[in-house]
Structures are given as C-alpha cells and as structure tokens.
C-alpha cells in the first residue's frame, strides 16, 4: 500500500482573548506526524477535547493549519486551493441532525456536491445518481423528496454518508459517525462503512470515543492526549501490549460483560488535575496524572519513538 495522507509535524492553534487585549493560544493539535495508507482504516481515540476532531478537520483544511504540512498522494496541499481535492477528501460529521440543511430536501442535499463538481451531464443522470446513492446506503428513491427532520438519527447519518460518497472520494474522515446513534443502529452503520470500503477502496480516518468499536473497524489505532499523538500501533498489538500509561488507562476503563473478569481486573485510577489548555506544562502533558512519572517528564516533552515494528510511543519510559 502507498500513503494517501501524510502529515509532517501538523499543528493547529486557536487564539483566545485573555483580557487587557492579550491573546493566548490553545494548542489543539501539536506536532502530529501521521501516515494513512491507501485502503486502510486508521482509528483515532482519546477523551473529549484531546484534538481528534480538530486534527480531522485540519487534514481536510476545514481548519487552516498553524504549521506543518499535509500531503495527499505525495502532493503538498497545505497552501493550495482545495476545490480540486474536495472530490477526493470528504467528511462524515458527528451529529447528522445539525450537519444536514433543514431547508433542503434529501435530493438537494445529495445533489449539491454533484452540481458543484459538475458530475452529472443532465437532470436525468443527476436523478439516477442520487437514487443509486440512496439505495447504496439503505434508503430508497421515495425518501429523496423528504426533509431531514422526517428521518430518524440513523437514517440522517445514512444521508450524510450518501452525500460524502456523491463525489466518489478516496479518503473520508469519519468524525464519530456513530456516537449520536442508538447502539442497535451503530453496528449497522459500521458494517455499511466496511462494505463501502471494500467496494470502493476507501481510506478512513475513524474518530471515536468507543475504543472497542475502533478496534473492530481499524487496522491501526492512534491514541491522542491534549493535542499530542502518544501511541500508534496495529489494532491487535495495541490491545495486547499497550505501552503508554494513558493508553493503559483507556483500556482499563473498557467494560467487560463477564462479571468474574470484571472483579479480577485491575483498574487504573488517575489522580491529579488536567493541565490548563492555555498554560500547558513544558514537559509531558500527561505528567500531572501519570502513575509512572519520571523526573525528566516534567522538564522535557517525549518524542515518538518506535519500540517495536509498527509500534511507536511518546513516553520517557521507552526513550532509548
């Protein structure tokens, strides 16, 4: 496989007025190096506010990066017009009810990207394409004239997926596409995404809170904490051998349906306070909570290093 997305030290800061005319910056994404291979699903997990969504939107340049470079198929797209690349790079938003225009019918929502990129020669071809997309996501042509509020949450998300597929993309950022849905619907959406990936050779950046879902759909998993990528490994390897203390904490919090196993498990309980996002510590951002903190953790920020084939971690416990 060849890389479809490659990031070089990507950063995204948001300015915040702190009073008296001063401006400080929230370091939402800090020096993230990442490569997504063509045809793979890279999962991204972490707690709320760690920068997962910001990273996904910055890759698509919905947010302009503060520093670093974004490569698509080896081409630097950091400072170029994105219109030619919108066809190749799409996003599925977290909340389908707020990402669909309530004043537009389903036909207009799905047809808009087709019109923008001139993908239909005439009205008949446009109508056929919309009906094909609806059928692909489990809806039918009768739904085309309805409005988003007439659908359930799962159906609204299917409409959002159809809209993303309308331009025949190669790469899709799935920004927590199932978190707003009922559990019974989540598996249907995940299975549909997997089927479409196999059929159209799509590449996904799959962002989620539920690490169990990410394990199911992803080939590799990245773990983020306060804007930093702290660990990256194959899905099975991350579960079998988590290295970073934060990753171990996340995995220890995953519920297990067997009560005997639950009673015998050792949970990692964190103590301390999360750093102020406007005044980050100079060293490791996890050092205030880490149960294995070292003296150098508070002074020097660890860099990602490869400790095994395909397994990288940013922690002084594994610094050579």
N, C-alpha and C positions, 0 to 999 in steps of 0.2 A: 504494500500500500504506500501511496505517496501522501505527503501532508496537504490538506486542503486549507487549514488555518494554522498560522504560526504567529505567535506573539513574542516580541522581544522587549522585555522589561516594561510592560504596559503599566501606565499609571493614570489614575483619574482622581482629581481633587475637586471638591466643591467649595466655593468661597462662602463664608459665613460672617456676617457683621456682628462684632462682639461688643460694640459700644464705643463712643467717642471717635467714630469714624474709622476705627481699626477693622481690618479684615483678617480673619484667620481661615484656615483651610481644614476641611475634613478629608483625610486620606482614605477615600473609599476603596481604591484599588492601588496597591503599592508594589511595583516591580514584579509583575506576574509573568513568568515565562511559561508558555504553554504551546503544545502542538496537538492538533486534532487531525487524525488520519482520514483519508477519504473512505467513506463507507462504514466508519465506526461510530459508536456512541460513547462519548466521554461524559460521565456523571460528575456533577459538582454539588457537594454537600457542605453544610455549615449552618450555624444558627442565624436567626434573623438579624439583619444589619451587618453581616460579615462581608458583603460586597458581591454576592453571587449574581444578582440581577444587574447590578451596575457593570460588572465585567461582561455579561452577555450583551447588554445594550451598547457598551463601548466597542465591542468587536464589530457590531453592525453599524457603528458610528451614529447611532441614535443619540449617544453622548459623545462629544468630541474628546479624544484622549488628551490628557495633560502632557504626557511624554510617552516615549516608546514607539514601537512600530507594529503595524498589523499587516500580515501578508496573506493573500488569498491565492492559492495555487502558485506561490512563489512571487507574486506581484505585490509590491508595496502599495497598499490602498489607504495609507494613513492620511494623505493630504490631497487626494484626487476626488473628482466628482463621483458620488456613489450611485447615480442613476443607472449606469450600465450594470452595476453589481447588485442592485436591488432584486433583479430577476434571479440571481444565484444565491442570495442570502436572505432568509426570511425569519420571522419570529412568531411563536405561538405564545400569547400573553397568559398571565396567571388567571386573571378574572375575566371570563368571557362576557359577562354582562356589561362590564364597563369598557371593553375593547371593541364592541360592535356598536355602530352608529344606530341609535334607536329610531331615527327618522328615515332610515334606508331599509328597503326590503332585502331579503336574503339574495335575491337575484342581483340587486345593485351592489351589495357588499362584496360578493364574489366576483362580479363583473368589473368592478372598479380597477383592480390591478391588470385585468385583461385589456381594458381600454387604455390605461396609462402606457403600457408597454406594446400596444398595438399587436396583440397576439391573435386577433380574430379578423378575418378578411371582411366579414359581413355579419349582419344580425343573426342570421340562421346559424352560422358557425359559432358565434358567441353563445347563443342559447344552448346549442348541443354541448359545448364545452362546460357550461355551468351545470347542466343536467348530469354530465359524466362525473363531475366533481362531487355533486350531491350524492350520487349513487355510490361513489368511492368511499364516502365517509358514513354510509349507512342511512342516508336520508333519501327522499325522492323528489321528483320534479314538482309535486304539489306544494312542497314547502317553499318553493322559490318566491312566491308572492306574499309570504307572511313576513312579519316583523320580529326582531329578536325577542321581544318580551312575550311572544306567544310560544316560546320554546322552554324546555327545562334546561338546567345548567349543563347537563351532559350534551344535549343537542346543540346548545350555543357553542360549546367547545368544539364540536364537530364542524360547525360553520366556520369557526376560526381556523381550524385545520384546513378546511377546503379552501379558504381564502389564501392561506400560506402556500398551498400546493398549486394555486391557479397559474403561477408564472413558471412552473417547472423548476424549482430551486434545486441546488445541490447541497446546501447547508442550512439547517434550521436550528435556531436557539429555542429550546422548549423551556420556557420560563415558568417552572412549577405548574405545568399544564393540568395537573390532577388535584392540586391541593384544595381547590374550591368545590370539588365534586364529592358526591356520596361514595362511600367505599365500594358499593356494588357497581358503580359506574367506572371507578378508577381502572379496574383491570381491563375493562372493555377498551378504554382509550389507550392504555399501554399496549395491549395486543394489537390494536389498529396501527399505532405508530411503528411497531415492529414489522408488521406485514407490509406497510408502505416503504419502510427502509429496505426490505428485501426486494420489493418490486421495482423501486425507482433508484436504488443505490444511493440513498440519502445519508448524510452525515449529521449527527445530532450533538449539540451541547445540551445535556439534560440536567436542568437545575431542579433540585428538590430538597425538602427537609427530611423526608422519609428515606433513611439510608437503606432500608430493606427493598424499597421499590427501585432505587438506584442500582442496588446490587443485581437485581433481576434483569434490568434492561441494558446496563452499561458493560462495556469491555474493560474500560479503565475508570478509576474514580479519583477525583481530586478533592482534597479537603481544604476549605478556606477558613481562616480566622482573622477577623478585623482587617480585611483587605489583603492579607498575605496567603499565598498558597503554601501550606505547611506540610502536605504529604500528597504523593501521587503514586499510584501503583495499579497493577491489574486488579480486577474486582475480587477474585478469589484470594489473591495474595494479601490484599488489604484486610480482609476479614480473618484470614488465617494468621497473619503476622503483622498487626498494627504496631507502628513504631512511635509515632509522636504521641505524647501524653494527651493531647486534645483528641486525637483520633480514638485512643483507648477509652476516653471518657464518653465520646459519642456512642461507641459500640456497646459500652456497658449500660447505656440507657435504653437500648433497644429492647422492647418487651418480648418475652418468650412465653408461648402458650402453655408450656409444661410447668406446673407449679413446683415439682420436685427440682427441676433445673433452676427455676427462679429463686428458690430458697437457698440453693447451694452457690449461686453466683456471687461474685464479689463486685459490688457497685463502686465506682469511683465518684466520690462526693467532693466537689470543688469548694474550696473556701477562699475568701478574698473578694476583691472588687474588680470589675471590668474597668480598664483604663478609660479616662475621659477621651472621647474621639477628637477633641480639639487640643489635647495635650498628651500625645502618645509617649510611652517610655522610650528611652534611647536604645534599649536592648530588645529582647524578645517581647512581643506584645502579649504573650501568654504567661509571662513570668510571674505576674501577680497572683495567678490562680494555679500555677503548675505545682503538682505534688513532688516533682523531681527536680526542682530548680537548682541550678548551679551558680556559683559566684559570677561567672562570666555572662550569664544570661541577662543580667540587669545592665550590663555595660555594652555588649556587642550583639547586634542582631544576627542570628544564624542565617546562613545561606543554604539554598537547596543543594544537597549533595546526594549522589547515587550510592546507596549502601548495598544494593543487590541489582541484578539485571532488571531494569524497568521499574525499580522501586526507589524513589527519591524522597528525602525528608529534610526539613529545615529545623534542625534541633542540635544543640551543642552536645547532647548525649552521644551523637553519632558523628560529630565532626572529626575528621582524620587529623 
